[in-house]
Amino acid sequence: MKITKVALVAAADSSLQLAINQLPHNNPNLITFFNKYVDTTNVWSWNSVIADLARAGDYVESLLAFSAMRKLSLTPNRSTFPCAIKSCSALFDLYAGKQTHSQAFVFGFHSDVFVSSALINMYSKCGYLDDAQSLFDETPVRNMVSWTSMITGYVQNGRPYDALSLLKDFLTEERLSGSSNYNNENEVCIDSVAMVSILAACSSISNKNVTEGVHGVVVKKGFVENTRVGNTLVDAYAKCGQLGFSRKVFNEIINKDVTTWNSMIAVCAQHGMSTEALDLFYAMVRDAEVKYNAVTLSAVLLACAHSGALQSGKCTHDQVIKMGLEEDVVVGTSVVDMYCKCGRVGTARTVFNRIKNKNVRSWTAMVAGYGMHGYAREALDVFYEMIRVNMVPNYITFVSVLSACSHAGLVDEGWHWFQTMTHKYNIEPGVEHYSCMVDLFGRAGLLNRAYDLIKRMNVRPDFVVWGSLLAACRMHKNVDLGEIAARKLFALDPQNCGYYVLLSNIYADAGRWGDVEKMRVYMKSHGLSKTPGFSLVELKGRVHVFLVGDNEHPDHEKIYLYLEELCMKVQEAGYVPNMTSVLHDIDCEEKEMTLKIHSEKLAVAYAVMNSVPGSTIQVIKNLRICGDCHETIKLIAKIVNREIVVRDSKRFHHFCDGLCSCGDYW
């Protein structure tokens, strides 16, 4: 039997109708509407309706209109298919897309450049890159939409290298064809949409040389002032660690929109440049032509969280409330995270309770918040509630749970959840989970168990894992394991002075002063210097930074006098200097003097002097708080009748009435 074109059309129409019938019809009276108001005998009228519905986002109705047109046996033309195919793409409906493709094939439009471009985009959106690539290769004449659709498809499906390879092919073809400008409207020239996709690929690859190369194309093709291209370039440079280039590109964008500002603020916040992020936000607020939005506030809250800038965080929270965004899950979670990292976990819980539709990130943020403050039971209670409401924990959730157990010494519960995450939730432990478990065992004095776990890891242990073991060896004065961990760390990160200092401390605790001297000589000969400890405190909107033995602060003389008064009262209260924090074998009097000028003591003294009596004091330190400062601040908190919150590199310590929330376990 000969298959005629009529038979093919009938088969294609039948398959298309079956596909359309499976769609959720939002308007069952649509065909009646078409018959009443549309010139149903004119294919151009139908094309207009199909296109208008697709542009308005009414994709199901657009396909219904296409189906209604075919029911009337009207012959579609080359303008009919692109918008119908676009609707299939938007709905991620591969079945309807394939049937529309069949229709285009039957009527001979499948090789039309606009139809084929739409089909390439549809197959890419639905994850069928091989089909998209086949269509692309078979298209006899390609325009920029064809190239962009294929490039974008690779980016969207996680194949950035293929996207960049295709760009290289395009530039080669362009060069061979002599296309180098926009003067000839028939020439295929790269456009801003393609450049945005290519730069998104650069962001995924995070390679400085690749990004610089594509930046060169941006300049050559005249897209330097294009806002969308500039916004994506800011992110691409940030992803490969070139923050200076990100800021340079940002500065060169003439017509900055809200996305431009949001991108740069987020880049600064994510890389710990909190002051720069807040300065950008204030500059954005002064720009009357740009209005900040929820994305802006989330980025600003992240900056406040990283820097511990509570007052700025509170002001941002006020803006969140004014804009009615506190119940929004994304912004609300950012507020929770900010308060947790600014030492106000109770306020964070209040905000958490107001979020209506919590997601896994919201729950995880609250678990992590309680954990970093040492409230392990509260953290686990939130975690259990999360499970009760059928919210499935993810990789990061279990990092937060294990970290909470580590801070409180809950060995059995930590081990239970470490095993459960694999057996029940099919989450293979990563290096972060192992690090938490090594830290948990190490703090509890189970050093051999920690070391055995490292030897059984199914991923390569990194410097965090070995660093946790080394810190535990210092805590429990284990020289042999300390040396093993230190050797691994010296190989992994030979320029990090902190590991040499920790091993020196272990030797000092064991009275091995010869080995201490060897470490000191090695560090000096290799130009390694200890990371300077600093503490900062925010008062009246200003951040004050203190270094050990600081004489730079304008009020340093008053600070030292007041600190001396506090130290006398602390000694009367029974304080005995904890000299294990001092590395060198110097005499006791010199050790005691060294301890007195630690940065956290200076910051606490200044804050007590310059804040309202009874108010909470918050100090942030870049390193782990030393044992002597920990004991001293407990007594200062009792003497001045204040709560003092110290956030160090590991966790929060809430000092009140001579006690610390960590229970002296940190």
Phi, psi and omega in degrees: 000131181279128178275115182267167178298326179298318180295319178297317179298316181297317180295318180295319179297319181295315179295319179297316182297322177298318178295316181296323182296338181276351180282152177285103184286116179278340184221091184293342181264017186297317183295322176300319179297316180300313183298330185276322190247348184252142174288093190288354179265356186248116182297329180292328175295318178295318178303318180296317180295313180302315181293316181297318179295319179295317180296329180277356181086007179269071191289322178297315180296325178299317178289327176296321178296319178299317179295318180297320178299317180291330178296333179274005178063025176282143181272118179291158176240186186296342179272349184285319194282320186306316182287327176295318178293321177302322179295321176298319179298314183296329180271358185051038184260092182295323183297308178297324179297318179295321180292322176294323175300318179299319178299314180298322179294315182301320183268006172079022182252005185294335179265358175299137188300323181284322178292314181296324177297318178295322179292319177302315179296319181296312180295323177295313180300325181273004175085011180258074186291329179296318177295320179297316180297320178299315178298316180300315181294328184274349181290118185292323179234121181253141170249183183296331178296321178299309180299315182296319180299318181289317178299313180297322179300317177297317181297313183295335181258019173072032178236065185295328180295322176295323178297316180291325176296321178293324175299317179300317178299317181297314182296324177295314179297321179296317181294319180292328180276353178085009179283124179214001181209189185252015187288327182258116186291344179274349180285148177268105182243142181298141182242177185294328180297316178295320180296322178298317179296317180296318179292329174296324175295320177300320178299321181291322183282326179058050179240121185301315183296320179295314181298319178297322178297314179292325175302322177299321177295320178303314180294314183298322183272001173082029181258013185302322184266001179287123187295314182296318178296316179299318180300316181290326179293323175304313181292321182298316178293322180296321182296332178259019172080010181264072186291328178298318178294322177303312182293324179296315178298316178304314181296331183276348178285117186285309183261077181291132173253185184297327178294322178301308180298315181301318181299313183289321178297316180295319178302312180296317181296317183291338181255018174077010179267067189293318180299316179297320180298315180292322177298320177297319179297316179297322177294322179296318180299325179287345178276103187294340184276349182238128179255130179286161184223193183298323179297318178301311184296324178297319179293320179294320178296324176297318178298317179296322180296316182294323184267350183071023182280084186297315183297317177296322178296319178296318179298319178294321177299321177301319178294323177300315180295316180299326181272003177068033186253004185296329179276350178295133189294322182288308181292317179301319178296322178296322177294318177302311181299319180298311182294323177299315184279351175257013173086011183242068185292331177295316177295322178301319181294323178298315178295318179304317181295337182275346180289123187287302184252082183292141174250184184297328179292323179297310180298317182296320179299321181287320176299312181297321181299310177298320182298314183291343176267000178086006180268072187295321181296318178296321178299315180291325176300317177296319179297316179295322178295322177302316180292322181297328180269015175065029172271120185280121179293152180244190182306312183291326178303315182289330172300316181294319179296312181293324177296318178299317178298322180296316182295334182253359179074027180274078188295311184296315180293320178299315179296321178301311183286333175297320178284321184295324183301329178275310187290323185258324187251003177055036177254112179288132181297136177255183184298328179294321179293316178298321179300317179298319182291320176297319178295318180298309179296318183296313179300324181281002179084006181269064189293320179295323178295321178297316182293321177298321179296319178300318182292338180261003183300140178270002171232161183289125179296136180257189184293335179291317180297308180293327177295323177296319179294318180297318179297322178293323177296323176295316182298319185254011171058044179259103185288315186298307179293327178300319179293322178297311180297318182297318180299319177297318182291323178298326179285322183285321186215072189293342182268358181276110184292333186302326181291321178294322179294317179298315179295323176299320178296321178297316177297320180296319178299328181272000180074019181268072187292335176296318178290325176301315181296321178299318178298317182297316180294318180299314180299318182292318183290336180259009177068028180265127179235146183294137177300122182293133176284136174220155178229147178227152179220138180259123178224127177052042176081359179245142179260125180252127183250136180234135172257166177298132181063031188295128173239011184272334182293137182301336180255024189297327180295316178296321181297314182294323178296315181292321179297324177296319177299315180297320181296323177296317179293324179294320178294322177296332180276001175106014181293134173235125183303135176264097190275359181291345180282348182265127189286313194277156180275070179253170185289163188298320182297319180291323177299316182297320178294323179297318180296326185295336186255019175299147189298325182291328176293318179297318181295318179296315180300315180297319181294319178297319181296326193242018178236165183292132178307135179092343181282156180283137178256136178233129181235141177243129178240141183282340180245175176293136179296138182279161183299321181293316178296324179300313180293319182296314184292329174302315181287323177299318179302321179288319183294316183269359178056051181227155168270130179241123181251124178242122174258112177258192185290347184251323190189184175258146172237121177256108181265129180201130175054040176082007181234164175235145181299338181283350183062029182062025178240096181208000000 
